[in-house]
Structures are given as structure tokens and as C-alpha cells.
Amino acid sequence: MNLIVVLALLVGASLLGGPSVGSGSHGGGAVTPSSFLSALYSMMGWLYALGAGLPGKESSPPYTDCGEFIRKGLASQGISVGRTITSQVGAAPYTKSVKGVSRSSLLSQLRVGDCIAFKWNSGGFQGRPYDHGGVYVGNGKMIHASSSAGKVIEANVPSSGYKTIYSWVR
């Protein structure tokens, strides 16, 4: 039986409107979930390219991977974070572990704009605590740069039978 494992990573009161994550800076002004999501939806349909954002990789629009997708969305709001999901999660100053919650319980706890990080049940990237990330948009959905679809899409937040959900960042 697969368990959903959730680590809530809270950045100040909220990533959207709280202090910066990691070594970057928050540009001041109001950052709202709607402005963050608007920036993410502007990348809808961009092509997936693993390593986008790294030197020598396809990194300019319309290419992105999951970590670069979230980094670009946050950068548009004046928030600087690392390029990878692991670095983004690792930059959060507060964590809380909640193990074994049901999908419905998880969805009731997520807020629009929360960044979700996953670890594949099959093992994914060896040696990395996270394999993929997306952003919760409400109604059980997330937006993410999907390697299987080959582009940025909106999809259901997966159940524990498909992927193990490890964390979210606020």
C-alpha cells in the first residue's frame, strides 16, 4: 500500500506574500496566488526539456522543465529560488511532516498557489529526494511542466496510487 507523505514547507506566513525563499529576494509589493498563477498560465503549452535553464540547454521560451517552470513563475513575482525542485524545497525555512493522509485530506489542506514536490513511487531520479513539481491551482488540479505530455499542462493532483506526494511549499 502506498502512502501519501506530505511535508508542509512554509515560507514565512506564505510564499506568496511572505519573505523570499533561499538566497534570492522578494521584490516587495503584493504577490498574490492569482498573479503567480497568471504568470504560470502564460507558459501553458511551453515544451518540456529536461535541464532547461542550465547552460547549453534549451532554456529560452518555449522550453522549460518542472523546476525551471516554478522558478520562472516565482521570478516573475520578484521571488528568487533555485532551478531544481530539490533546491526550491530545501530553501524553505520551515517544515512539517504529515504522513499517511488521504488524497481528499491533502486536497483540503492545499491552497491555490502551493508548490507541490513529488517523489515517484518507481524511484525516479536516483539520489534526489524529489523528482517532479507543480503548482496547485484549486479543484484538485495543478499546473506543471509534464515530461510525459512533453509540455506545460493542467492536470489532476495525483493520488497516492500513482505518485507519492512529498511536500508543498507556501
ZIMO-V691667 format. One record per residue. N is the residue number from 1. D_LAST is the distance of its C-alpha to the last C-alpha in Angstrom with 1 decimal. Layout:
{{N | D_LAST} {N | D_LAST}}
This chain:
{{1 | 28.3} {2 | 24.8} {3 | 22.0} {4 | 18.4} {5 | 16.6} {6 | 13.0} {7 | 11.1} {8 | 7.9} {9 | 6.3} {10 | 5.0} {11 | 5.8} {12 | 8.3} {13 | 7.9} {14 | 4.9} {15 | 4.5} {16 | 6.8} {17 | 9.5} {18 | 8.8} {19 | 10.7} {20 | 11.0} {21 | 10.0} {22 | 13.3} {23 | 16.6} {24 | 15.9} {25 | 15.7} {26 | 14.1} {27 | 16.9} {28 | 16.8} {29 | 17.2} {30 | 14.9} {31 | 12.1} {32 | 11.5} {33 | 10.1} {34 | 13.9} {35 | 14.6} {36 | 12.0} {37 | 13.4} {38 | 16.8} {39 | 16.6} {40 | 15.7} {41 | 18.5} {42 | 20.8} {43 | 20.7} {44 | 21.7} {45 | 24.7} {46 | 24.3} {47 | 26.0} {48 | 24.4} {49 | 25.7} {50 | 24.6} {51 | 24.1} {52 | 23.7} {53 | 23.0} {54 | 25.2} {55 | 28.7} {56 | 31.3} {57 | 29.0} {58 | 28.7} {59 | 25.9} {60 | 26.7} {61 | 26.0} {62 | 26.3} {63 | 25.2} {64 | 21.8} {65 | 20.3} {66 | 16.8} {67 | 15.5} {68 | 17.4} {69 | 16.2} {70 | 12.5} {71 | 13.9} {72 | 16.2} {73 | 13.8} {74 | 11.7} {75 | 15.1} {76 | 16.4} {77 | 14.0} {78 | 15.3} {79 | 12.4} {80 | 14.1} {81 | 13.0} {82 | 15.4} {83 | 17.0} {84 | 16.4} {85 | 13.7} {86 | 14.9} {87 | 14.7} {88 | 11.1} {89 | 10.1} {90 | 12.8} {91 | 11.7} {92 | 8.8} {93 | 10.9} {94 | 10.0} {95 | 10.5} {96 | 11.9} {97 | 14.2} {98 | 15.2} {99 | 18.1} {100 | 20.2} {101 | 18.4} {102 | 19.9} {103 | 18.4} {104 | 18.9} {105 | 17.1} {106 | 14.1} {107 | 14.1} {108 | 14.5} {109 | 11.3} {110 | 9.1} {111 | 8.1} {112 | 9.4} {113 | 7.4} {114 | 5.1} {115 | 6.7} {116 | 9.2} {117 | 11.6} {118 | 15.1} {119 | 18.3} {120 | 21.4} {121 | 23.8} {122 | 26.6} {123 | 25.4} {124 | 24.2} {125 | 24.1} {126 | 26.1} {127 | 24.7} {128 | 21.1} {129 | 18.5} {130 | 16.7} {131 | 18.7} {132 | 16.6} {133 | 13.3} {134 | 12.4} {135 | 10.1} {136 | 10.4} {137 | 12.8} {138 | 14.0} {139 | 17.3} {140 | 16.6} {141 | 16.3} {142 | 14.3} {143 | 15.4} {144 | 16.2} {145 | 19.1} {146 | 21.3} {147 | 23.9} {148 | 26.0} {149 | 26.1} {150 | 26.5} {151 | 24.3} {152 | 21.0} {153 | 21.0} {154 | 19.3} {155 | 19.7} {156 | 19.1} {157 | 16.3} {158 | 18.8} {159 | 20.4} {160 | 21.0} {161 | 24.5} {162 | 23.5} {163 | 20.6} {164 | 18.8} {165 | 15.0} {166 | 13.8} {167 | 10.0} {168 | 6.6} {169 | 3.8} {170 | 0.0}}
